[in-house]
Amino acid sequence: MSQPESPSSPGPSTTSPSKSSSKSQRGVSIFPTARVARIIKADRDVDICSKEATFLISVATEIFVKKLTDEAYANAKLDKRKHVFYKDLSRAVQQNEPRRI
């Protein structure tokens, strides 16, 4: 006797695979947490850093790198290129000199 197939049984998925693989997930960083923690610990001025602070530093670094590469790519586009060169990154940094508080 065969058992009837229940509606909750795993079967072939009818939904398409997620196309959000390039989007960030909530609570996840692209940088390895252990590596970020090791870099933080290398700073002699920092005695202790919580996991939450390490995660926030990682996310802030992601935002910084994204902004820098976006501006460098915009500079490359101005020169009608698709590839980013050192001069594009250098120009992006020069255009956004840090302001001293």
C-alpha positions in Angstrom: 0.0 0.0 0.0 1.3 3.4 -0.9 0.6 6.4 1.3 -1.0 9.4 -0.2 1.2 12.3 -0.8 0.7 15.0 1.8 0.6 18.6 0.8 3.5 19.4 3.1 5.8 16.8 1.6 8.9 18.3 -0.1 8.6 18.2 -3.8 10.0 20.2 -6.7 9.9 23.9 -6.1 7.7 25.9 -8.3 9.2 29.2 -7.2 12.1 30.7 -9.1 15.5 31.0 -7.4 16.0 34.3 -5.6 17.6 37.0 -7.7 18.7 38.9 -4.6 22.0 37.2 -4.2 23.8 40.6 -4.7 21.6 42.3 -2.1 22.8 42.3 1.4 21.0 40.2 4.0 20.0 41.6 7.3 22.5 41.0 10.0 25.2 39.7 7.6 28.4 41.3 6.5 30.5 40.5 3.5 33.7 40.8 5.6 34.6 37.8 7.9 33.9 38.8 11.5 37.0 37.0 12.8 39.2 39.0 10.4 37.6 42.3 11.4 38.0 41.4 15.1 41.7 40.6 14.5 42.2 44.0 12.8 40.5 45.8 15.7 42.6 43.9 18.2 45.8 44.9 16.4 45.0 48.5 17.4 46.8 49.2 20.7 44.3 51.9 21.6 41.4 49.5 21.7 41.2 47.3 24.8 38.0 45.5 24.1 35.3 45.5 21.4 32.0 43.8 21.6 30.6 41.5 18.8 28.0 44.2 18.0 30.6 46.9 17.7 32.7 44.6 15.5 29.7 44.0 13.3 28.9 47.7 13.0 32.5 48.5 12.1 32.3 45.8 9.4 29.1 47.3 8.0 30.5 50.8 8.1 33.5 49.5 6.1 31.2 48.0 3.5 29.4 51.3 3.1 32.8 53.2 2.8 34.1 50.8 0.1 30.8 50.9 -1.8 30.8 54.7 -1.8 34.4 54.9 -2.9 34.0 52.3 -5.7 30.8 54.0 -6.9 32.5 57.3 -7.2 35.6 55.8 -8.8 33.3 54.1 -11.4 31.6 57.4 -12.0 35.0 58.9 -12.7 35.7 56.1 -15.2 32.4 56.7 -16.9 33.2 60.4 -17.3 36.3 59.2 -19.3 34.0 56.8 -21.3 35.5 53.7 -19.8 34.1 50.6 -18.1 37.2 49.7 -16.1 38.3 51.5 -13.0 41.9 52.5 -12.8 44.0 53.8 -9.9 43.6 57.4 -11.1 39.8 57.0 -10.8 40.1 55.9 -7.2 42.6 58.7 -6.5 40.3 61.3 -8.0 37.4 60.0 -5.9 39.5 60.4 -2.7 40.6 63.9 -3.7 37.1 65.0 -4.4 36.0 63.9 -0.9 38.7 65.1 1.3 37.8 64.5 5.0 36.6 67.4 6.9 38.3 68.0 10.3 35.9 68.6 13.1 
